[in-house]
């Protein structure tokens, strides 16, 4: 049994950590005098809303500060296997992490293996010849080229049956053809019929505006092709959330994305932490470069974009 300071999503609390039936348990109470204390603090695991597990050493997740990841493009059966492999227990049963690493690092007798919850979209859905069908980095079996509504019906059903938590559609007009308006809208409807939202990779002039207008509930990247006007920012804030992925860009794309995020947040939009893990070298962990990029709008006099604090470490919800 150890004393610990933890964050419950609203403020710092004092509690006690102990091993019960082989699992680490945290409860809120005033520790007794003389109880050994875990160094650092305990928080719930963070969620990275944009990863590609087949492009990294996913085994490294176990030692990270992440409690949940969302894979936005890969071979669906392999992602299903990874998700099932990691499905034992719940986030509240996992080792929480803190400023000095895993919370149990200073209490070996309560150390347990950390499991990270894996959600996934399955394959990239794209137009025939569309991005990323011609990319060498795309894992075998990770792309479905959708020529018509019948193909969309089949692909959405395949992803849903594999256990997908969302559907990924790519709309990158700079790298190839994209869905027609009608096909995109129909795909959104098919996903909704299975209880799934559509996450869109929007790249190219007008694409971020178009996909949200057609029903995409989330953008896989904060818009970086062009500066959205304030009216469009307001429409997006009311209709969709954005995944940050700011640190993958160089200027001018990064400056454009940061400016869009600043105004999107000011308009009440929700920004979700995400890194596009697998897109170049980056830690299989909470990425300090992404956190720093999210802080940049604050330097211009605005509040930091909302990334909702880590959840109570005893609860199962993810963190944005």
N, C-alpha and C positions, 0 to 999 in steps of 0.2 A: 504494500500500500504506500502511495506517495502523494504528497500535496502537489497541487498544480494550479497555475493561473490559466484560464481559458477565456476565449472570446465567444460569446453566445449569439453573435450577429448584431448586437446592439451595444454591448459594453463588456468590460473585463470582469470576470467572476472568479471566485476562489472555489476549488473543489478538490476531490480526492479521486485518484486513479488506482485501480486495483485489477488483478487478474481473476476472472470468475469463469470457471469451466473452460479455461484455455483461451478466453477472449478478454481483451482490454475493455474495462468499463470505466466511465467517467460519471461522477455524480456531483451535483452542486451541494456543498456543505463547507462549513468552516473547518479547516484541518486542525487536528489536535496539535498541541505544542510538541515540538521535537520530531514530528513526522518528517522523514526525508523528503526533499523537494526535487521535482523534475526541473532541470534548468531550461530556460526559455519559456515559451508559452505554447498553448495548444489551440489550434483553430481547426475548423472543418476543412477537408480537402478542397482545393480549387477545381473548377471545371475548365478545360480547354475545349472550346466549342468547334475547333477546326484542326483536326489532325489527320495524318495518313499513316496508319500504323505499319503498313507493309513497306514503307520507305525508311523506317527507323528500327533500332533495336528496341522493340516494345517491352522486352523484359526489364528494361531500365525504369519503367513506370513504377515498379514495386517500391523503389527507394525514393520516389519523388514526392513533391508536395501536392500532387494532383490526386483528387479523389474520384474524378470522372473525366472521361474524354469522349468526344463525338467524332467519329471517323467520317469524313465527307468525301470518300471516294476510294473504292478498293474492290477486290473480288469478294462478292457477297458471302460465299460459303466459308472462305477463310476468315472473314470478319465475324461471321456467326460463331465459328469455332473459337476464336479468341474471346468473344463476349461470353460464351458459355463457360470457357475455362476460368474466366475471372468472376463468374457470377456468384461464387460462394459467399454467404454473409451479406451484410448491408453496409453502406458507408458508415453507419454508426458503430459498426463492429470493427472498423479498420483502424489501424494505427493512425492517429492524428499527427499532424506535423506542425512545427513551429519555427521560430527564427533561427534556432540552432540545429535544425534538421529534425528527423523523426522524434516524436515525443518520447519514445521509449529508448532512445539512444543512451540516456544517462541512467537507465534502470533496466539492466539486462534481464533481470528475472521476469519482467513483464513484456519482453520483446515478442512480437508476433509478426508474421509476414503480412505486408500491406497489400490488399487487393484493390485494384482500381476498376471502377465500373466502366464498361465500354458500351456506348451506344453507337449506332452506325447507320449510314444512309444506304450502303451497298454500292452498286456500280454508278458511275457517272452516266446520266442520260444526256445524249447529245444528238444533234442532227447528223445524218450521214456525212462523214468526212469532217465533222466538227471537232472542236477541242474537247478532250485531249487525245482523240483517237489516233493521232499521228505522233504522239510523244513517246520517246523511248522509256521515260521514267514510269509511264503508266503500267501497273502490274497486269500480267496476262489475265484476261477475263474481267477487267475492271471497267470496261466501257460497253454501253449498249447504244448502238446507233439506231435512232428512232425515226423511221420514215413516215409513219402515219399513225392514226389513232389506234389501230389494231396493235401495232408494235408497242405503243405506250401502254395499252391495257395489259399486255403480256409482261412488260418490264416492271410496271408498278406492282402487279400481282406477285412477280418473282421476288422483288425486294421486300414487300410486306410479309410474304410467307417465310422469308429467311429471318424475319425478326427486326427489320429496319425500323428506326424511330422517326425517320424523315426520308424525303426523296430529294436527291441532288440532281439539279438540271444545270448544265453549263450553257451560258449564253455569251460567248466570247466572239464578237463579230470581227475582231482584229486577227483571229487565227483560223477562220473558217466559217462555214454556214451555221446558222442558228435556227431554232424552232420558229415556225410562223406564229403569228399571234394566236390563231385558232388552236394550233397544236399545243402551244404552251398553256393556254387557258384550259383546254381539255385535260391536260396532264395534271394541272392543279386540282381539277374536279375529281379525277380518278384517285389522286392521293387522298383528298378529303374523304372520299367514300371509304377509305381504309383507315381513317383517323390520323392521317399523316400530313404534315405541312411540307411545303416545297422550299428548299434552300437553293438559291440560285447563285452561281458564279456569273456576275455581270461585268463585262469588260467591253469597252468600245463606246463610241459616242452614242448617247441615248439609251444604252442597254439597262443601266440601273433604273432609269425612269420607267422603261417599258416593262420590265419583268415584275416590278411591284404593281404597276397598273393592271397587269394581267393576273395578279393573285399570289405572287411569291410572298411568303410570310417572313422570309429572312434572306439577307444577303450574306454570302459566304465571305465577302470582303467589304469593308467600308469603301464606298465608291472612291476610286482613285484615278479614273480616266479624265474626268473633268469636274470642275466646280459646279455643284448643283445650285440653282438659284434659290432664294429664300422660300418662295412659294412651293417649290418642289421639296425642299427640306421639310416643310410643315406637313405636306402630304405624306412623305415617307415616315415621319415621326408618328403619324396617326395610324399607319397601315402595316409597318414592318419593323423588325429589329435588324441591327447590323452586327456582324462579327468583326472585331477590330482588325487584326492582321496588319497592323501599321508597320511593324519592324521589318517586314520582308521587302519593303520598298526602299528605293533611293529617291532623292529629289529629281524631278519635280513631283513625281507621283506621291511621295510621302507627304509633302507639304499640302498637296491637294486633298489627300485623305484626311489629314489632321484638321484642316480647315472645315471640311465637310462634317467630321465628327464633332467638332466644337459647336457648330451651329445646330446640328441634329440633336445633340444633348440639350442645348439651350431651348430647343423647341419641344422638349419632353420625350425625345426618342430614347430607346433602350439600346445600349451598346454592350455586347457580350464579349468577354475576353476570349480571344482565340489567336493562334499563332501561325496556322498553316504548317504545323509540324511535319517535317519531311521535305519542305521546300528550302533546301540549303542547310548548312550547318546550324544547329541550334540545340539547346539542352532538351533532353526528354524529361521535362520538369517545368515548373513555373519559370517563364522566360523574363529575366530582368530587363532585357531590351524592349520587350513589348510593354511591360509595366511602365518603363520610362517614357516610351512613345505615347502612351495613354495620358501621361502627366503633362505632356507638352502644352495642351490648350490652357492649362492653368497659368502658364507663363504669360499668357495674353490677357490675364485678368478675369478669366472665367473659372467657375468651379471645375474640379476634376470630373471628367466624364464618368457617369454612373457605371460602376462595375459591381454593384451590390456586394456587401461584405461577405466573407466566408460564412456559411451557415453554422448554427450551433453544432459542435462536433458530435453531439449525441443524436442528431437528427439525420434523416436520410436524403433530404433534398440536396441538389447540386448547388453550385455557386456560379454566378455569372461574372 
